Amino acid sequence: MIPTIEDVKAAAKRIEGIVVRTSLLRNDALDAATGAKVFVKAECLQRGGAFKMRGATNAIAALAPEVRARGVIAFSSGNHAIAVSTAAKLFGIEATIVMPADAPRIKLETTRNNGATVVTYDRVRESREEIGARLSAEKGASMIKPFDDPFVIAGQGTCGLEIAAEITPDIAFAPASGGGLSAGVALALPNARIIAVEPQDHNDIARTLESGSIQRNAPGIRSICDGLLTEQMGEIPFAIARARFERAVGVSDDAVRRAMKFAFRHLKIVLEPSGAASLAAVLEGGLDLTGKTVAVIASGGNVDAETFAQALAAD
């Protein structure tokens, strides 16, 4: 099923009172640097520290009560893990989360502290999808996919509905890996140009849009943006992207660090690398934004102290 804006509106009602309606931030320095009116959607201030709470909550809330009671399974590099474990705790159900062994410590610890069982894997040698499917079959628990699920995409799209309630953006920048957030925002903002942002060396979305078919990244590509390293876009996000995305922009690790520093200095928010990717694209992506109204999704703020300190020290 390909979700529609009506599904996004239904999700907004379903998750109301559970997720936070996050702020749109504006700053003179950001406008001066871009020549645009730039509004930053601070999803770093969301419950669980990232936008993922929206989709996870919607997907779990949509389950039939007797199905939900059997618990949930998820695989994630971090923020979806935190979101599913947080939502599961709120619903009083068990959660088992499959996470890469090299996930940021703060994300592993937060997921465990939410009461979830964490199963780690080697992201180069093992398949999280296969591990998750096996655990789901063993436990009889529902799989809450990180992006390739209509309820998850609709939930993420509520971020875009909140933007539309305050401004009418010409362009919206959203970080993209599996494509759940960017696809959801595209549904919620049908008249905005959608720019997907990804690590410059992990550029499957740019290649996907160019070729018209889903492209994969080679395993083992590294980036500071640990949350944007999915091997390929999901089938459902792709169906939306091919119709709605204007283009994908790649950002370097150094540009992301500078964006994290900029956000801290000027917007007074803490962003993780993946959460700062869209801001990096706005500041250094080479796009002419003059005179435009621009929405930027600052998707998360779950960053460890060492990584954040390195960003603050960036030139």
C-alpha positions in Angstrom: 0.0 0.0 0.0 1.3 3.4 -1.0 0.2 5.9 1.7 -1.5 9.2 0.8 -1.8 12.6 2.6 -5.1 11.3 4.1 -3.0 8.5 5.8 -0.7 11.2 7.1 -3.6 13.1 8.5 -5.0 10.0 10.1 -1.6 9.3 11.7 -1.5 12.8 13.1 -4.8 12.1 15.0 -3.5 8.7 16.1 -0.3 10.0 17.7 -1.6 13.2 19.0 -0.7 13.6 22.7 2.2 11.2 22.4 4.6 12.9 20.1 5.8 16.4 20.5 4.8 19.2 18.1 8.4 20.5 17.6 9.4 24.1 16.9 10.3 25.8 13.6 13.4 27.8 14.3 14.5 30.9 12.4 17.8 32.7 12.7 19.2 35.9 11.0 22.6 34.3 10.4 21.1 31.4 8.6 19.0 33.6 6.4 22.0 35.8 5.6 24.1 32.8 4.7 21.6 31.5 2.2 19.7 34.5 1.0 16.5 32.7 1.9 13.9 32.5 4.6 15.0 29.3 6.3 12.9 27.5 8.9 14.5 24.6 10.8 12.1 21.9 12.1 13.8 20.9 15.4 13.0 17.1 15.5 16.0 16.8 17.8 13.6 18.1 20.5 11.1 15.2 19.7 10.4 12.5 22.3 13.2 10.0 22.0 15.4 12.7 20.4 14.4 12.2 16.8 11.6 12.2 14.2 11.4 8.4 14.4 9.0 8.5 17.3 6.3 9.6 14.9 6.4 6.6 12.6 7.0 4.1 15.3 4.1 5.3 17.4 1.8 5.3 14.5 2.7 1.8 13.4 2.3 0.4 16.9 -0.9 2.2 17.6 -2.4 0.9 14.4 -1.9 -2.7 15.4 -4.9 -4.6 16.7 -4.8 -4.8 20.5 -4.4 -8.6 20.5 -1.6 -8.4 18.0 0.2 -5.5 19.8 0.1 -7.5 23.0 2.5 -10.1 21.5 5.2 -7.4 21.3 7.3 -5.9 18.5 10.6 -6.4 16.7 12.6 -3.7 14.9 16.0 -3.3 13.3 17.8 0.0 13.4 21.1 1.8 13.6 19.8 3.8 16.5 16.9 6.3 16.3 14.2 3.9 15.2 15.5 1.6 18.0 15.0 4.4 20.5 11.6 5.3 19.1 10.2 1.7 19.0 11.5 0.9 22.5 10.0 4.2 23.8 6.6 3.6 22.1 6.6 0.0 23.3 7.2 1.0 26.8 4.3 3.5 26.6 2.0 0.8 25.3 3.3 -1.7 27.9 4.6 -4.3 25.5 7.9 -6.1 24.9 10.3 -4.9 22.2 13.3 -6.7 20.7 15.6 -4.5 18.7 18.3 -5.6 16.2 21.2 -3.0 16.2 24.6 -2.9 14.6 27.4 -3.6 17.1 29.1 -0.3 16.1 26.0 1.9 16.7 26.7 5.0 18.8 26.9 4.0 22.5 24.3 6.6 23.4 21.7 4.9 21.1 22.5 1.4 22.4 22.3 2.5 26.0 19.1 4.5 25.5 17.4 1.6 23.8 18.3 -0.8 26.6 17.3 1.7 29.3 13.8 1.8 27.7 13.5 -1.9 28.6 14.1 -3.4 25.2 16.1 -6.5 24.5 19.0 -5.5 22.1 20.5 -8.0 19.7 23.6 -6.8 18.0 25.0 -7.8 14.6 27.9 -7.0 12.2 26.5 -4.6 9.6 29.1 -5.7 7.0 28.8 -9.5 7.4 25.2 -10.0 8.6 21.7 -9.1 7.5 19.6 -7.3 10.0 16.5 -8.1 7.9 17.1 -11.8 8.2 17.8 -11.6 11.9 14.7 -9.5 12.5 12.5 -11.9 10.4 13.8 -14.9 12.4 13.1 -13.3 15.7 9.7 -12.1 14.6 8.8 -15.7 13.6 10.2 -17.1 16.9 8.4 -14.7 19.1 5.2 -14.1 17.2 5.9 -10.4 17.4 5.1 -7.7 14.8 7.9 -6.3 12.8 8.0 -2.5 12.9 10.1 -1.6 9.8 12.2 1.6 9.9 11.0 3.0 6.6 9.4 0.5 4.2 6.0 0.5 5.9 3.0 2.7 5.0 2.1 3.4 8.7 5.7 4.4 9.5 5.9 6.7 6.4 2.5 8.3 7.3 3.7 8.9 10.8 6.9 10.5 9.7 4.8 12.7 7.3 3.2 14.3 10.3 6.4 16.4 10.6 5.5 17.9 7.3 1.9 18.6 8.3 3.2 20.6 11.2 5.4 22.6 8.9 2.5 23.2 6.5 0.4 24.6 9.4 3.0 27.4 9.9 4.6 28.1 6.6 4.3 27.4 2.9 7.7 26.2 1.9 9.0 26.4 -1.7 11.6 23.8 -0.9 12.0 21.2 1.8 15.3 19.5 2.7 15.0 16.1 4.4 17.8 13.5 5.2 17.2 10.3 3.4 18.5 6.8 3.6 15.7 4.3 3.6 13.4 7.2 2.6 10.7 7.0 5.2 11.0 10.6 6.4 11.6 12.2 3.0 8.7 10.3 1.5 6.4 11.2 4.3 7.3 14.9 4.1 6.7 14.7 0.3 3.2 13.5 0.9 2.5 16.2 3.5 3.9 19.0 1.4 2.6 18.3 -2.1 3.5 21.7 -3.5 7.1 21.9 -2.2 10.2 20.9 -4.1 11.7 18.0 -2.1 15.4 17.7 -1.8 16.7 14.4 -0.3 20.1 14.6 1.5 22.5 11.8 1.9 26.3 11.2 2.6 28.3 12.1 -0.5 29.9 8.7 -0.8 26.7 6.8 0.1 24.8 8.2 -2.8 22.3 5.5 -3.7 19.3 7.9 -3.7 21.0 10.2 -6.3 21.7 7.1 -8.5 18.2 5.8 -7.9 16.6 9.0 -9.0 18.8 9.2 -12.1 18.3 5.6 -13.2 14.7 5.2 -12.3 15.3 2.0 -10.4 16.5 1.3 -6.8 20.2 1.3 -6.5 22.3 -0.3 -3.8 25.4 1.0 -1.9 28.4 -1.3 -1.6 28.7 -2.6 2.0 31.3 -1.0 4.3 31.0 2.6 3.2 31.6 4.8 6.2 30.3 8.2 7.2 29.8 10.2 10.4 26.1 10.1 9.5 25.5 6.6 11.0 21.8 6.9 10.7 22.0 7.4 6.9 23.9 4.2 5.9 21.0 2.0 4.8 22.1 0.0 1.7 19.1 1.0 -0.4 15.9 2.9 -0.4 12.7 1.1 0.4 10.2 0.1 -2.2 7.4 2.2 -0.9 9.5 5.3 -0.4 10.8 4.8 -3.9 7.3 4.8 -5.3 6.8 8.2 -3.7 10.3 9.6 -4.5 10.2 8.9 -8.2 7.1 11.1 -8.5 8.0 13.8 -6.0 11.7 14.2 -5.3 13.4 16.9 -7.3 16.9 15.6 -6.6 19.3 14.3 -4.0 22.3 16.2 -2.6 25.4 14.6 -1.1 27.1 16.2 1.9 30.6 15.5 3.3 31.4 14.6 6.9 33.2 17.9 7.3 30.2 19.9 6.0 28.0 18.0 8.5 30.4 18.8 11.4 30.2 22.5 10.4 26.5 22.3 10.3 26.3 20.8 13.8 28.5 23.6 15.0 26.4 26.2 13.2 23.2 24.8 14.7 24.7 24.9 18.2 26.0 28.4 17.9 23.1 30.1 16.1 20.0 27.9 16.8 21.0 26.7 20.3 20.2 23.1 19.5 22.3 19.9 19.6 22.2 17.8 16.4 23.6 14.4 15.7 25.5 14.1 12.3 22.5 12.6 10.5 20.3 15.2 12.0 22.5 18.0 10.7 22.8 16.6 7.1 19.9 18.7 5.7 21.3 21.9 7.3 24.7 21.1 5.8 23.1 20.8 2.3 21.4 24.2 2.8 24.6 25.8 3.9 27.1 24.1 1.5 25.1 22.1 -1.1 25.6 24.7 -3.8 21.9 25.3 -4.5 20.6 28.8 -5.2 18.0 29.4 -2.5 17.7 33.2 -2.9 14.3 34.5 -2.0 12.9 31.1 -1.3 11.0 29.9 1.8 12.9 26.8 2.9 12.1 24.1 5.4 14.9 22.1 6.8 14.3 18.9 8.8 16.8 18.7 11.7 16.0 15.1 12.2 17.6 14.1 15.5 20.0 15.0 18.3 21.1 11.6 19.7 24.9 12.2 19.6 27.6 11.1 22.0 29.8 13.7 23.7 33.0 12.8 21.8 31.4 13.2 18.3 29.7 16.4 19.3 33.0 17.8 20.7 34.7 17.0 17.4 32.0 19.0 15.6 32.4 22.0 17.8 36.2 22.0 17.1 35.6 21.9 13.3 36.9 24.7 11.2 
